[in-house]
Amino acid sequence: GVSAIGDLNMLLKPTYEYVLSTVKTLRPEQRTMSLRLHAPGYLAYDPRLLNVVSARFGGRIERLYARYPYQPVRKGQRILDIYSPEIATAQQELVFLLENDPTDNVLIENARKRLSLLGLTGEQIRQIETERKPLLSLPVFSPYSGLIIDNSVSFNNTASPAPGMNENMNNTAAPAQTVPASAGPGELSLKEGMYVQAGQRLFGLQSLATVWAMLEFYPSDISMLKTGQVVEIHVEPFERPFKSKIGYIEPLYSSGGKNLRARVYLPNPGGQLKPGALLRATVQAGSRTGLWIPETASLDLGKNHVVFVKKDGVFRTRAIRTGIRTNGWIEVIVGIGPEDEIAENARFLMEFASQAMPLVF
């Protein structure tokens, strides 16, 4: 293999002049290039849209209408029935006052307030007053819309395995979920017959009105990345790309990787974008004026880049210092100028040189 290349005098023998005359050359171009960054990624839940449903009063779960994790729930939907001895007693007090002391408005209003503070809705209180009997099993209605996120499910966007930077996106894992043995797959940890306390978290409801596109960038791209840059996102299996802007660049590298992540907030009407879906993103990162050559004209030797400069009909190697890459072009900082003539395909010339002459590199 090639370990180092200095100022080698390449292919000086006259026997190779005919072959070299067929090598295409070009000159470095002074131009303004539009910069585009490419990044793989995946869709994730927006944790800002996670609401918690808590028990407004304690008691025993008599009936559970929400049955499994990620079940869609609408705002106002009946999710469970609870029997609460405390509320049963408070209801009986209101019914007793209505039947035996209907003119004591202060006591009756206080009884109503107590039931309201315990978690009953105005409609439920009116029903008790109309029917003059307590509700033994109290329905609980969802205050939000969303997908049920069970208490036993740990869903953390920042701890999710990140897509690799390779081309095969199918190896990418979706965000991690952990479910304990107490709740089997597809089951809620909440069960009928369980007792809950006032204020206890029952489960979360995750809205999909917005989702996050989590993008991963090489360290070499970070200097060009800024919030507000326009992004075009291709999500499997949608044909049309989704357009948005870089919303946030994380201040630390992703766990287990050397890449920096950025977030793009995507509106998701109808919930068509599903968390875990894989994507490819193209970021419009402005423009840059400088001296550019095609990537094919440069040999990347790790720390060094080398081009083949043609002078007096002969190619010689020359080390250059490079800047950024974009769209198949590479920026040249030092080493060659617009007047230099260089080989268009550096790898081809390198392979030809190694076969044609017994050179030691």
PyMOL commands that set and color helices and strands:
alter all, ss='L'
color gray80, all
select helices_A, chain A and resi 14-20+47-49+85-100+105-118+122-131+157-159+169-171+219-224+269-271+295-297+346-356
alter helices_A, ss='H'
color red, helices_A
select strands_A, chain A and resi 25-26+29-45+50-54+59-64+72-73+78-83+138-141+146-149+195-196+201-206+210-217+230-235+242-253+260-267+278-294+299-300+305-311+314-326+329-334+342-343
alter strands_A, ss='S'
color yellow, strands_A
deselect
rebuild
show_as cartoon
